[in-house]
Amino acid sequence: MLFPGIVSVSLAQDPNFSQFFASPLTLNPALTGKFDGNFRLAGNYRNQWPSINNAFVTKTGSADFHLLNNNLPEIDRWGFGVLFMNDQNGNGALRTNQFSLSTAYHKGLDENGFHQIGVGFQGSYTDKSLNVSMLDFEDELTALGFTGQTSEIFPQSDLQVKYVDINAGILYNGSTNGYNNFYLGASMYHINRPKETFQGGEFYLNSRTTLQAGGKLPTNQYNAFHFSSIYSFQANANNLMFGGAYAMNLNYDEERPVNVYMGAWARFNNVTDAVIPYVGLEFGDVMIGASYDVNISSLQPASNMRGGFELSVIYIKKPVDRELKKLNCPKF
């Protein structure tokens, strides 16, 4: 169920993942190419508030890789990536398809490659459509439900808006010994504030700024604690997430580990949102993560504490015969 006022508001906020660390190209363009391997594939699926008529379903797929490895300093990387996102709100009434291209350069700051700073840019093309026939309005409500006729007038039943926007980011990551890791980043989306409206007027998409920080603290030769946090704000909305996961190495192999991750994150925003248990499995070149939002906000009566299920898969092709220097990159 969507009311006229909610339609315009819903366009003002970007989709976001609880496993933000597993969706690098939607978190910060400077994360493009920020991995140790030949190439990286990532996929994400999120179904938020399924008990409220599939309120938000978001899917992404991305691929990024390195360019000109043989022509750059051993501790530098130049990344290029592509991203596709599909987002459906209100059981598909509002659909968003987005295609993005991104690039980032990561400059080594020391001879060991323990410290790097990267700058990234991203261009996106967005296509949004609104199926008015799937909406219910307040003036349709009768004693028998939404059986009345609305007075709202639309030029057609399927409305559409398209635009291009620009995103950018910066990221620093470092290590004191090659085993621990820490990073700090910032990104801004919709820098050019594209016009977004279905019924005319002057509505411009608000820029979104996100700050990121995290790291890895080894507890022994094989196991480690990973932690991460983000703070983002867009118009009058803000979002704070923080938490971590403990990695247990099951095969006692540092180069090709089989790791099990267990942890939790918490999200706080305008309505104090959710606690998010997380489990993950890493084996070979693959890392799989699953999480579930336990809703603690004022929407509990409607959602029955069913905030949303999320699944992530990352595949990083590791080199068989290592030619490039191994770099310590963020994982969470």
C-alpha positions in Angstrom: 0.0 0.0 0.0 1.4 3.4 -1.0 -0.1 6.8 -0.5 0.7 9.8 -2.8 3.0 11.4 -0.3 5.0 8.2 0.2 5.6 7.8 -3.5 7.8 11.0 -3.7 9.5 10.3 -0.5 10.5 6.7 -1.4 12.5 8.1 -4.3 14.8 10.1 -2.0 16.6 7.2 -0.4 19.1 4.8 -2.0 18.9 1.0 -1.5 21.4 -0.2 1.1 22.7 -3.6 2.3 23.2 -4.8 5.8 26.2 -6.6 4.4 27.6 -3.4 3.0 31.1 -4.9 3.2 30.1 -7.5 0.6 28.9 -5.0 -2.0 32.1 -3.0 -2.7 31.0 -1.1 -5.8 27.8 0.2 -4.1 29.7 1.2 -1.0 32.6 3.3 -2.4 33.9 3.7 -6.0 37.4 3.7 -4.5 36.9 0.0 -3.7 37.1 -0.8 -7.4 40.0 -3.2 -7.9 40.7 -3.3 -4.2 41.3 -7.0 -3.8 44.2 -9.5 -4.0 43.6 -11.6 -7.1 43.1 -11.6 -10.9 39.4 -10.5 -10.9 36.4 -10.3 -8.5 32.7 -11.2 -9.0 30.1 -10.2 -6.4 26.4 -10.8 -6.1 23.9 -9.6 -3.4 20.3 -10.3 -2.7 18.1 -8.5 -0.1 14.4 -8.9 0.8 13.5 -6.3 3.4 10.2 -6.5 5.3 8.8 -9.5 3.4 5.8 -9.6 5.7 4.7 -6.2 4.3 4.0 -7.3 0.8 7.7 -7.6 -0.3 8.3 -3.9 0.5 11.9 -3.8 -0.8 13.7 -6.4 -2.9 17.2 -5.5 -4.1 19.6 -7.5 -6.3 23.1 -6.5 -7.5 25.8 -8.1 -9.6 29.3 -6.7 -10.2 32.7 -7.5 -11.7 36.0 -5.7 -11.3 39.6 -6.4 -12.4 43.0 -4.8 -12.7 44.5 -2.9 -15.7 48.1 -2.5 -16.9 49.6 -4.6 -14.1 52.9 -5.0 -16.0 53.2 -1.2 -16.5 52.6 0.0 -13.0 54.7 -0.1 -9.9 54.6 -3.4 -8.0 52.6 -1.9 -5.1 50.1 0.1 -7.3 46.8 -1.1 -8.7 44.4 0.4 -11.3 40.9 -1.1 -11.1 37.9 -1.1 -13.5 34.5 -2.4 -12.7 30.9 -2.8 -13.8 27.8 -3.0 -11.6 24.1 -3.8 -12.3 21.4 -3.2 -9.7 17.7 -4.0 -9.7 15.5 -2.7 -6.9 11.7 -3.3 -6.5 9.5 -1.5 -4.0 5.9 -2.1 -3.1 5.8 -5.6 -4.6 7.1 -4.3 -7.9 5.1 -1.1 -8.2 8.3 0.9 -8.3 11.2 -0.6 -10.2 14.7 0.7 -10.6 17.4 -0.6 -12.9 20.9 0.9 -12.7 24.1 0.2 -14.7 27.4 1.7 -13.5 31.0 1.8 -14.6 33.7 2.6 -12.1 37.5 3.0 -12.0 40.0 3.6 -9.2 43.7 4.0 -8.8 45.4 2.7 -5.7 48.8 4.2 -5.0 51.3 2.4 -2.7 52.8 4.6 0.0 55.7 2.4 1.2 58.0 -0.1 -0.4 56.2 -3.1 1.3 52.8 -2.2 0.0 51.4 -2.1 3.5 49.9 1.3 3.0 47.8 2.5 0.0 45.5 5.3 -0.8 43.0 5.1 -3.6 40.7 7.4 -5.4 37.7 6.2 -7.5 35.0 7.6 -9.8 31.7 6.0 -11.0 29.1 7.0 -13.6 25.6 5.4 -13.4 22.6 5.3 -15.7 19.3 4.8 -13.9 15.9 3.8 -15.3 13.0 4.0 -12.9 9.4 3.0 -13.7 6.2 3.4 -11.6 3.2 1.2 -12.3 0.3 3.3 -11.0 -2.2 0.5 -11.4 -0.5 -1.4 -8.6 -0.9 1.5 -6.1 -3.6 2.0 -3.5 -4.5 5.6 -2.4 -6.1 6.9 0.8 -9.3 8.0 -0.9 -9.9 4.5 -2.2 -10.3 3.1 1.3 -13.9 2.0 2.2 -15.5 -0.3 4.8 -14.7 -3.2 2.4 -11.1 -2.2 1.9 -9.5 -0.4 -1.1 -12.5 -0.7 -3.3 -13.2 3.0 -4.1 -12.0 5.2 -6.9 -9.1 7.5 -6.5 -9.2 11.2 -7.5 -5.4 11.1 -8.3 -4.8 11.8 -12.0 -1.7 10.4 -13.9 -0.9 11.0 -17.6 -0.5 7.2 -18.0 -0.4 4.0 -15.9 3.3 3.3 -16.4 5.5 6.3 -15.6 9.2 6.4 -16.2 12.3 8.6 -15.4 15.9 8.2 -16.6 19.0 10.0 -15.6 22.8 9.8 -15.3 24.7 10.6 -12.1 28.2 10.8 -10.9 29.8 9.2 -7.8 33.3 9.4 -6.2 35.2 8.1 -3.3 38.6 7.9 -1.5 40.0 5.1 0.6 43.1 4.6 2.7 44.2 1.2 4.0 47.2 0.1 5.9 48.9 -2.6 8.0 51.7 -2.5 10.6 53.0 -6.0 9.9 51.2 -7.5 6.8 48.8 -9.5 8.9 46.6 -6.9 10.6 44.6 -4.4 8.5 42.8 -1.2 8.9 41.0 1.2 6.5 39.2 4.5 6.4 37.1 5.8 3.5 34.5 8.3 2.3 32.2 8.3 -0.7 29.6 10.6 -2.2 26.8 9.5 -4.6 24.6 11.7 -6.8 27.2 14.5 -6.8 25.4 16.2 -9.8 22.0 15.8 -8.1 20.0 14.6 -11.1 16.4 15.5 -11.5 14.0 12.7 -10.4 10.2 13.1 -10.7 7.3 11.3 -12.3 4.9 14.3 -12.4 6.9 17.2 -13.3 8.2 19.9 -10.9 11.7 20.5 -9.6 12.6 17.5 -7.5 16.4 16.8 -7.4 17.9 13.7 -5.9 19.8 14.5 -2.7 23.5 13.6 -2.6 24.4 10.8 -0.2 27.7 10.8 1.8 29.0 7.6 3.4 32.0 7.3 5.8 33.5 3.8 6.3 36.0 2.4 8.7 37.1 -1.1 9.7 39.9 -3.6 10.1 41.3 -7.0 10.9 42.9 -8.0 14.2 44.6 -11.5 14.3 44.1 -13.4 17.5 46.7 -16.1 16.6 48.4 -17.4 13.5 45.2 -18.5 11.8 42.1 -16.8 13.4 41.2 -13.1 13.4 38.5 -10.7 14.4 37.1 -8.5 11.6 35.1 -5.3 12.3 33.5 -2.6 10.1 31.3 0.4 10.4 29.6 3.0 8.2 27.8 6.3 8.7 25.7 7.7 5.9 23.4 10.6 5.5 21.1 11.8 2.7 18.7 14.7 3.1 17.2 14.3 6.6 17.9 10.6 6.8 21.0 9.1 8.5 22.2 5.6 9.0 24.8 4.2 11.4 26.0 0.5 11.3 28.8 -1.2 13.2 29.8 -4.7 14.2 32.1 -7.5 13.5 32.7 -11.2 12.9 35.2 -13.7 14.2 37.0 -15.9 11.6 37.9 -19.4 12.5 40.4 -21.2 10.2 39.3 -24.8 9.9 42.2 -26.2 7.8 45.1 -24.2 9.3 46.2 -22.9 5.9 47.0 -19.2 5.5 47.2 -19.1 1.7 44.0 -21.2 0.9 42.0 -21.0 4.2 38.7 -22.6 4.9 37.2 -19.9 7.3 33.9 -19.9 9.2 32.7 -16.4 10.2 30.2 -15.7 13.0 29.2 -12.2 14.1 26.6 -9.5 14.2 26.1 -5.9 13.2 23.6 -3.2 14.6 21.9 -0.5 12.6 20.6 2.8 14.0 18.8 5.5 12.1 15.8 7.8 12.5 13.7 4.9 13.9 16.4 2.7 15.7 16.3 -0.1 13.2 17.8 -3.6 13.6 20.2 -6.1 15.1 21.8 -8.3 12.4 23.3 -11.7 13.1 25.7 -12.8 10.4 27.4 -16.1 9.3 29.9 -16.7 6.5 31.9 -19.4 4.9 35.1 -18.9 2.9 36.7 -21.7 0.8 39.0 -21.6 -2.2 38.1 -18.5 -4.1 34.6 -18.1 -2.8 33.1 -16.3 0.2 29.4 -16.7 1.1 27.6 -14.6 3.7 24.1 -14.7 5.1 22.4 -12.3 7.5 19.0 -11.6 8.9 17.7 -8.2 10.2 15.8 -8.6 13.5 13.6 -5.5 13.4 13.6 -3.5 16.7 12.0 -0.3 15.3 8.5 1.1 15.6 7.5 -1.2 12.7 7.6 -4.3 14.8 3.8 -4.7 14.9 3.7 -4.8 11.1 6.9 -6.7 10.4 6.7 -9.2 13.3 10.4 -8.4 13.8 11.0 -9.8 10.3 13.4 -7.1 9.1 14.9 -8.8 6.1 17.0 -11.7 4.7 20.3 -11.0 2.9 22.7 -13.2 0.9 26.1 -12.3 -0.6 28.5 -14.2 -2.7 32.0 -13.0 -3.6 34.4 -14.9 -6.0 38.0 -13.7 -6.2 40.1 -15.6 -8.7 43.4 -16.2 -6.9 46.6 -16.4 -9.0 48.0 -19.9 -9.4 51.6 -18.6 -10.0 51.9 -15.3 -8.2 53.5 -12.7 -10.4 52.4 -9.6 -8.5 53.2 -8.7 -4.9 50.5 -9.8 -2.5 48.7 -6.8 -1.0 46.8 -6.7 2.3 43.2 -5.6 1.3 40.1 -5.0 3.4 37.7 -7.9 3.7 34.9 -6.5 5.9 
